């Protein structure tokens, strides 16, 4: 029987595990789940000025706290602005006090470009249109510079969306590093701040999707190592749609050479699925990292059996073909299709239904012939390449 996201959040809250790792496809509801859990742990309507933070999360809402001022008047002073709210005020003041701008910068450069540097502003004053002075707080704006070929810096550049996501994650990660170090101090009087004494949960949803595989693996290892060094009672929930990121974290939380972290006792691995009736299921995945390709193949077969084939199932098939052709050393997945009269048709069907550029195509019904072709491709994969059935 399925559950609502609120019930799933309640289940996560009741868990005694220090770490809960959850895989789910994009669009299932990971971000909404993080909000449901936050409302259970630290509801906004019950907070006051004396309340200390109990729930810290990184998700799409975190990225919404950052926006660009592109200086449309002069097109020179481009800067990434940080919206003031309870979280950013607390986090950035703490990072500023700990002198973490260089640490944020080095983390950012590790995942992007060692010549690309984020620069946080110092406090300054400006005059508004009425001539009144306005104070701009420190750590509320970020500009970017890059070293040119002649070793001179190019100032006030605008970075890509992927680099922006990297920077926001690095701010969060640097904050988390400081929080873990602070809370690992048992003597409250020796802590750098008392602001995080009540912290109960850290929820991380798909940190950086724009990274290549090497950096994604490095990121997963860094997160796991940081979590395993945490000696406080904080619980960590990590959700992702990326199979590689999930599997690396799975293995990292299963293995601890120094035996400082009891993975069997301290971590759970799960998969979040949305059921046909709109409810959800949180399924244990504790034996081994699930095989992403087998999982996609199973999802396609379930759709074929029920007759509910959607366009995203053709995306699943394309994903399987692309990964399989790379593994086998081919440059194009079309090479995996059987020779004969149907080869071009299979190629055209996969391309048609896995690449939709116009809204009209989104509602275009899938033909019975295309559904048959999808079933045939599943049979071809299973018999030709000997996919093991889960």
C-alpha positions, -999 to +999 in steps of 0.1 A: +000+000+000+014+034-010+021+064+013+019+101+009+051+122+010+041+133+045+040+097+056+073+090+039+088+120+057+074+106+090+090+073+083+124+090+077+120+109+109+113+078+129+144+060+116+173+056+141+199+055+113+224+082+111+224+081+073+196+074+048+206+072+012+177+074-013+175+069-050+146+083-071+141+094-107+139+132-114+103+145-109+094+118-083+093+144-055+127+145-037+126+183-033+090+182-020+100+154+004+127+176+019+102+203+025+077+178+041+105+167+065+115+202+073+079+210+083+079+181+106+112+189+122+113+227+122+080+242+110+084+279+101+052+290+119+066+277+152+099+295+150+108+327+168+139+349+172+153+326+199+149+294+179+180+277+167+183+259+134+171+222+136+170+213+099+195+222+072+189+213+035+205+217+001+180+215-028+164+236-056+153+261-030+189+267-019+198+277-055+169+300-056+186+321-029+212+332-055+204+355-085+224+376-110+227+414-112+239+417-148+245+455-146+223+463-176+233+500-174+270+496-180+274+458-186+306+458-165+298+450-128+282+416-130+277+399-097+259+370-081+235+383-054+225+364-023+190+369-010+189+378+027+169+353+048+174+334+081+195+307+065+218+330+044+223+355+072+233+327+097+254+307+072+273+335+056+280+353+088+294+321+103+315+314+072+328+350+072+337+348+109+356+316+102+374+331+072+360+305+048+361+325+016+394+309+005+381+274+014+350+280-007+371+292-035+395+262-034+365+238-033+350+256-063+382+255-083+386+218-077+354+211-095+356+238-122+388+257-132+418+265-110+420+300-126+384+309-119+380+327-086+349+338-066+353+370-047+330+379-017+323+416-011+333+435+020+307+457+037+303+491+019+278+519+015+260+533-015+235+562-020+201+554-033+180+575-057+170+598-029+206+604-018+202+583+013+231+561+023+225+523+022+248+498+038+255+466+018+264+438+042+296+417+037+292+383+020+260+394+002+275+396-033+300+375-053+320+385-083+342+363-104+376+368-120+397+346-142+434+347-150+440+354-187+467+341-210+490+370-201+485+363-163+463+393-159+429+389-143+397+395-162+373+409-136+335+407-133+329+378-156+296+359-157+299+322-151+279+294-166+248+279-150+267+247-142+296+267-126+270+287-106+255+254-092+290+243-083+296+275-064+264+273-045+271+237-035+306+247-024+292+274-001+269+248+014+296+221+017+320+246+033+293+254+058+287+218+065+324+211+071+324+239+097+292+227+113+306+191+116+338+204+131+320+226+155+295+200+167+323+174+171+335+195+200+318+180+231+325+210+253+298+235+244+318+264+257+346+256+233+324+256+202+330+283+175+292+291+177+262+279+196+238+285+166+239+248+155+236+231+188+200+221+181+207+208+146+189+174+140+189+168+103+209+176+072+191+169+039+211+169+007+192+165-026+213+160-058+242+183-051+257+190-085+243+174-116+266+192-140+298+174-129+316+149-151+319+114-137+354+119-122+343+149-102+310+134-093+328+104-078+352+128-059+322+147-046+304+115-034+336+104-016+340+138+000+305+138+013+307+103+027+340+110+044+326+142+060+295+124+072+315+096+087+337+120+107+305+135+123+303+124+159+272+144+169+237+131+168+228+148+135+210+126+110+219+128+073+195+122+044+209+121+009+187+118-022+198+115-058+186+106-093+222+099-105+230+061-104+268+067-103+265+091-074+242+067-056+264+037-061+296+055-050+278+067-018+264+032-013+299+017-014+314+044+008+288+040+035+292+002+033+330+003+037+350+020+064+387+008+066+393+026+099+362+010+114+351+044+129+317+041+114+293+012+117+277+011+083+253-018+091+240+000+122+243+036+110+230+037+074+200+027+053+198+025+015+164+030-002+146+037-034+117+061-037+091+052-063+058+069-073+029+044-077+002+045-104-024+059-079-002+089-071+011+076-038+047+066-030+067+036-018+101+037+000+118+004-008+148-010+009+179-015-012+204-029+013+221-058-004+242-043-032+241-011-053+212-017-077+221-020-114+208+011-130+204-005-165+185-035-151+163-011-132+155+009-163+149-024-182+125-036-155+106-003-156+102-006-194+090-042-191+065-032-164+051-005-188+049-030-216+030-055-195+005-029-182+002-013-216+010+021-201+040+030-223+050+067-221+076+087-240+100+086-211+102+048-215+118+055-249+143+077-231+150+048-208+157+026-238+180+052-254+199+055-221+204+018-220+216+017-256+240+046-251+256+031-220+258-003-235+274+009-267+300+028-247+308-002-227+312-024-258+334+002-275+310+015-302+307+052-310+270+052-318+242+032-302+227+025-336+255-001-340+236-022-314+205-025-335+201-056-356+208-054-393+178-057-416+147-039-427+138-028-391+171-012-382+163+023-396+128+021-382+141+013-346+166+042-349+139+066-361+114+056-334+139+060-305+150+094-319+114+105-324+101+097-289+133+105-269+138+140-283+108+163-279+114+199-288+078+212-292+049+211-269+027+195-295+050+165-295+045+160-258+008+152-262+012+133-294+000+097-287+024+069-291+014+046-319+008+009-315+036+002-340+060+022-318+050+003-287+056-030-306+090-017-316+099-009-280+089-045-270+110-059-298+140-038-287+137-052-251+137-087-265+168-080-287+187-066-257+179-096-235+188-122-261+217-105-279+235-089-250+224-114-223+211-088-198+206-105-164+170-102-152+167-087-117 
